Amino acid sequence: MTTTTPTDRLAAARETLAAIGQEHVLTFFDQLDDAGKTQLLDQIEGIDWPEVAALIASHVKAKPQFEMPGEIEPAPWYPHTPTDDLRAKYIEAQRTGEKLIRAGKVCCFTVAGGQGTRLGWDGPKGTFPATPIRKLPLFACFAEYIHNIQNRFEVKVPWYIMTSPINDRQTRAFFEKHSYFGLKKENIMIFPQAMMPALDMTTGKVLLAAKDSIALSPNGHGGSLKALFTSGAIADMHRRGVTQISYTQVDNPIVRMVDPLFLGLHEIDNAGMSSKMLPKAYPKEKLGNFCKVHGKVTVIEYSNLPDELAEQRTDDGGLRFRAGSIALHAIKVSFVEKLNTRPSESGISGASFALPWNRAEKKVDHLDLTTGEVVAPDSPNAVKLETFVFDALPMSDVSIIYEADRVDEFAPIKNADAPEGEPENPDSPASSKRIQTERAARWLEKQRVKVPRRDDGTVDAVIELPQVTAIFPDDLEDEKLPSRIEPGSEVVI
Ligand code: UTP
């Protein structure tokens, strides 16, 4: 039991903040009621202030410069369709992946702690209606996928979801309201990630969101590797006998929550953390580049890859740095555990595990310290600090990359739709729905269903293929299908 009194807590907070020139955080403390005082002190005590002070010097007052590693080459990948020499390995990998799933050794993990500012949806992104006809929310799409896998492999697949303190309550309420989408509540674990204070871009001062609270934002998807451990999710995985985590993002309604082949390749090669890639459509496509740096798979952001490297071609005419990251990973439970528990050189458990911080300039509403009023800036005024999950890849001794198919499994929703009459925005609800229809059309055409197409090849209909029905192209083989889709129609298969 803690014996610290409110007075002691305030004195300790004052001392900590004063030591790094952030005592303004307590400007309104005396005006707060008891609940407000407790909330602010809880926040202050939850922040690693020496780390914040160091980051203000390195990432706010200075802009960290990207240092191009001396030796960099493209990372090798497993192609989507196996070459002759890989055919036997793919068959073994598929079997291995299926065996893992059937044995209950695989769990799903969705990172859903982001703020989704670009989409501008009022609520957690997972609640966004994503499918073209049924308007199924993203979380419901993922639940359908899990139902499919559970039926197919006669197993229960645990689902871990990382939220942030900003959207945790709403996310839980959404699952509750929808009765966990027919999944078992005890197999779904929702936990929040850690937060970082937003910092004034010029002064490095911590911004206040209200008199009783610091302007905090989630610490990036890299925070998931710590949150999995501190939340007890890893311990829960051990209890259930789960050994592999299938890591996916919240923004893609057709994401393969669990992919036997990918998991099988990752398992056979004894990798700690692996990734899926898409061949980039053009040299500077906004996807991280999978490279090999000092023998380790490393993602170099599109903005950091020099043009001359980005534009290099191989003999087949394709880009030399072709593999783009789509933020899908297979991660061994033991890899996450090792990161969080290995002793550092100082002997402190877990202290050696740190991902690099990244600086983002954003607009952050904050309190004016003289008036106590909220200011809504119209240009970026703050630095937010985030870590990225892919920065853990070089920490894995073995890390494989598998090529995914763009239409089969990638229809992300990141940006808001363009205003009516204007060209479609990339990675928007409209582009996602168009890709979902195209995917359904291709899979139906494979089964000889006549799909209407316009002169430019686009589908002249809206088609939705629920994930309970099909998650792989051949799943439609045994389905009763219409012989044709009428032009201009809307069809749920
Ligand atoms: P994005 O990079 O798309 O960021 O996240 P975002 O915060 O969702 O959206 P914007 O940039 O504000 O528009 C990619 C994935 O990582 C998760 C997101 O929820 C999404 O699934 N994420 C991101 C977290 O879980 N936590 C974070 O701190 C950041």
Residues whose N, C-alpha, C, O or C-beta is under 5 A from the ligand:
A	BS01	UTP	V111 A112 G113 G114 Q115 G116 T117 R118 L119 M162 P218 N219 G220 H221 Q249 V250 D251 K414
